[in-house]
Amino acid sequence: MIFVKHLIKNRKNSGGRNSTGRITVRHRGGSFAKCFLLVNFRRRIFNTVGKIIAIEKDPVRTSFVSLVFFIGNTGHMNTF
C-alpha cells in the first residue's frame, strides 16, 4: 500500500476473547491483521485543485479509496 503512515491504523481484533482474556467464541483468532484506512467523509474542500496520487482497494471496505493531495490545503493529504 502506498498510503501515508498517519492515515493507516491497526484494526483491533478480539480473537474470540472478552475483556478478561478468556475465550468466549471458539475457532477464532490467528488470522492476518488488517489495516484500517482513515477516510475523510466530510469533503468540505471547495474550489481547490487536487491531485490524485493513488487509487487502491481498501481491505476493510468493499470499495476503492483514493489518496488526494490538495495543493492549497497547507500540504495535507486526504483519502476519499
C-alpha positions in Angstrom: 0.0 0.0 0.0 1.2 3.4 -0.9 -0.8 5.3 1.7 0.9 7.7 4.1 1.6 6.2 7.6 -0.6 8.7 9.5 -3.6 7.6 7.5 -3.2 3.8 8.4 -4.3 2.4 11.7 -4.3 -1.1 13.0 -7.7 -2.8 13.3 -8.4 -4.2 16.8 -9.2 -7.9 16.7 -10.5 -9.6 19.8 -9.7 -13.1 18.6 -12.8 -14.5 20.3 -11.7 -13.3 23.7 -13.5 -10.9 26.1 -12.1 -8.1 28.2 -10.7 -10.6 30.8 -8.9 -12.6 28.1 -11.0 -15.7 28.3 -12.1 -17.5 25.1 -15.8 -16.8 24.6 -16.1 -17.8 20.9 -14.4 -20.9 19.7 -12.4 -21.2 16.5 -11.5 -17.6 16.2 -8.1 -15.9 16.1 -4.7 -16.4 14.4 -5.7 -14.6 11.2 -4.0 -11.9 9.2 -4.1 -8.5 10.9 -5.8 -6.0 8.6 -5.1 -2.3 8.4 -7.8 0.3 8.7 -7.6 3.4 6.4 -8.8 6.7 7.8 -11.2 8.2 5.2 -12.3 11.8 5.3 -16.1 11.6 4.5 -16.7 15.3 5.2 -15.2 16.7 1.9 -15.6 20.4 2.8 -12.9 21.5 0.4 -14.4 23.6 -2.5 -12.7 25.4 -5.3 -9.3 23.8 -4.7 -7.1 22.0 -7.1 -6.2 18.5 -6.1 -4.1 15.7 -7.5 -5.0 12.0 -7.2 -1.8 10.2 -6.1 -3.1 6.6 -5.7 -6.3 4.5 -6.0 -6.3 1.3 -4.1 -8.6 -1.3 -2.7 -9.5 -0.9 1.0 -9.2 -4.3 2.8 -11.9 -3.4 5.3 -14.5 -1.8 2.9 -15.9 -3.1 -0.3 -14.8 0.0 -2.3 -11.8 1.6 -3.7 -10.3 4.7 -1.9 -8.0 7.3 -3.4 -5.3 9.4 -1.9 -5.7 13.1 -2.9 -3.2 15.8 -2.4 -4.7 19.3 -2.2 -2.3 22.0 -3.3 -4.0 24.9 -1.5 -4.6 23.0 1.8 -1.2 23.6 3.5 0.2 20.3 2.2 -2.2 17.9 3.9 -3.2 14.6 2.2 -6.7 13.2 2.4 -8.3 10.0 1.4 -11.7 10.0 -0.4 
